[in-house]
Amino acid sequence: MTQIYDRVALIGLGLIAGSMSLAMRRGGLAGEIVGTARSVETRDVAREIGLVDRVVDTAAEAVKGADLVVLAVPVGAMADVAAEIGPHLTPGATVTDVGSVKRTVIDAVAPHIPDGVHFVPGHPLAGTEHSGPRSGFAELFDKKWCVIVPTDGTRPEPVRRLKALWEGMGSFVDEMDPDHHDLVVAVVSHAPHLIAYTMVGVADDLRRVTDSEVIKYSAGGFRDFTRIAASDPVMWRDVFLNNRDATLEILGRFTEELFALQRAIRTGDGDHLHAYFTRTRAIRRGIIEAGQDTDAPDFGRSKVKS
Ligand code: NAP
């Protein structure tokens, strides 16, 4: 494959940045990949496992001479990182981010981007519940969507190059405006995570069901909530603080539907329940047809020994 950037600087060396480094290497998409993280521990691990070509101690140092800078830190940390790197960016470079929320990240980062540097926000809709420098893998973005969110005045060429990078890393690419993006991810990601956190919290609070029963019988559906609810607490705290309006809008609708289902159960309205579950089953079929999940029983998990 063709090299797209001469030097990529990854700020943050967790799941997303690590996977980007490995995917860029797989595709030969970057001349050199430089990385940095906040803690000495993460930088040491990244050096030890050779996660990037060169690990440096500060974000300011990492961005020097880079033609692509990727902000891959929690959403709440974007403003401080942007303030640190702003004065050290190379004219003509592109700055992008991978934050799960777009409107507040754009508001936080854009003021620190100097004239002559392009800012092209992005968000790969791919992830796992793992985090840190050892969690990345080259296939994370394969056949998953990455949303690019050009800001006012973004030139077409930097957008085209960034799209080519994501496609080279295995993604499909779409463009959206920030508010629409934030509403879409509130539906497909943020509200489901909050519901999973709640369900696991409820099970934990329910003392009538012992801990051992919750774990022993978890394949009844609960296990899938626990995977999501094991996601990084800092990342998800920042997501909800920064996508407040869209998440609250979706949770409002969710609560209304939940009450309607609750009433149907209480009044024995089987038709309502059946019609509802038929509609939701069709959504699952659509996801499988779109190649976004497997239709193997139990999500393709190997059989759990009983
Ligand atoms: P991660 O594995 O937890 O890695 C986060 C990285 O950011 C670490 O290297 C960490 O450094 C650094 N960091 C944390 N707090 C910082 C701060 N206050 N200042 C500077 N650096 C800081 O996280 P991730 O999953 O890669 O997520 C990174 C970004 O991608 C987030 O904005 C998230 O919203 C977005 N995203 C995540 C997923 C997902 O499923 N995980 C999917 C799509 C997008 P240390 O290790 O030294 O603490």
Boltz pocket constraint, residues with backbone or C-beta under 6 A from the ligand:
constraints:
  - pocket:
      binder: B
      contacts: [[A, 11], [A, 12], [A, 13], [A, 14], [A, 15], [A, 16], [A, 17], [A, 36], [A, 37], [A, 38], [A, 39], [A, 40], [A, 42], [A, 43], [A, 71], [A, 72], [A, 73], [A, 74], [A, 75], [A, 77], [A, 81], [A, 98], [A, 99], [A, 100], [A, 101], [A, 123], [A, 124], [A, 125], [A, 126], [A, 127], [A, 128], [A, 129], [A, 130], [A, 131], [A, 132], [A, 133], [A, 135], [A, 232], [A, 235]]
      max_distance: 6.0
